[in-house]
Amino acid sequence: MIANLPFSILGNAEEWDVEVTARGGGIAGQMGAVRLGVSRALVENDPAVKSPLKKEGLMTRDARAVERKKFGRKKARKRFQFSKR
């Protein structure tokens, strides 16, 4: 459903046959990446469809990324267990 959203907005799902391989991340992240890739491919094929896709928010990349691990800590924010005694 999420991956087909660009086609449902434009109403041209019958014209395209898409095969995608996504790796890494989770299911939701992969679906978002597929949706963005399909949207970009449609815009590259026909630049006139960019404005309806952009209005629906399909041309925006999710910029969130994993925070780097800091030294002296277990992960980015998690600390080692504190022992009082």
C-alpha positions in Angstrom: 0.0 0.0 0.0 2.8 2.4 0.9 4.9 1.5 -2.1 1.9 2.0 -4.4 1.0 5.4 -3.1 2.7 7.4 -5.9 0.8 5.3 -8.5 -2.5 5.8 -6.7 -2.0 9.6 -6.5 -1.2 9.8 -10.2 -3.6 7.0 -11.2 -1.2 5.2 -13.6 -0.6 2.0 -11.7 -1.5 -0.1 -14.8 1.2 1.5 -16.9 4.1 0.4 -14.7 5.7 -2.9 -13.6 8.1 -2.4 -10.7 10.5 -4.9 -9.1 12.5 -3.6 -6.1 15.1 -5.1 -3.7 15.6 -3.3 -0.4 18.2 -4.1 2.2 19.0 -2.9 5.7 16.8 -1.1 8.2 13.3 -2.3 9.1 10.1 -2.9 7.1 8.8 0.7 7.5 12.1 2.2 6.5 12.4 0.0 3.5 8.9 0.9 2.4 9.7 4.6 2.7 12.8 4.1 0.6 10.9 2.2 -2.1 8.2 4.9 -2.1 10.8 7.6 -2.6 12.6 5.6 -5.3 9.4 5.0 -7.2 8.5 8.7 -6.9 11.9 9.8 -8.2 11.7 7.4 -11.1 8.3 8.7 -12.1 9.5 12.3 -11.9 12.6 11.4 -14.0 10.3 9.9 -16.6 7.8 12.8 -16.6 8.8 16.1 -14.8 5.2 17.3 -14.9 4.2 14.8 -12.1 6.6 16.4 -9.6 4.2 18.9 -8.2 1.3 16.5 -7.2 3.9 14.1 -5.6 5.6 16.9 -3.8 2.3 18.2 -2.5 1.6 14.8 -0.9 5.1 14.8 0.6 6.5 11.9 -1.5 9.6 13.7 -2.8 11.1 14.4 0.7 13.8 12.1 2.0 13.7 11.1 5.7 17.0 12.6 6.9 17.0 10.8 10.2 20.1 8.7 10.7 21.7 6.6 13.5 23.5 8.7 16.0 27.2 7.8 16.4 28.6 6.0 19.4 30.3 8.3 21.9 33.5 7.2 23.7 33.1 6.2 27.3 29.6 5.0 26.7 28.0 1.8 25.7 26.1 3.2 22.8 25.3 6.8 21.6 23.4 7.7 24.8 23.4 4.6 27.0 25.9 4.6 29.8 27.7 1.8 31.5 26.0 0.5 34.6 26.8 2.7 37.7 27.9 0.9 40.8 27.8 2.9 44.0 29.7 0.4 46.1 
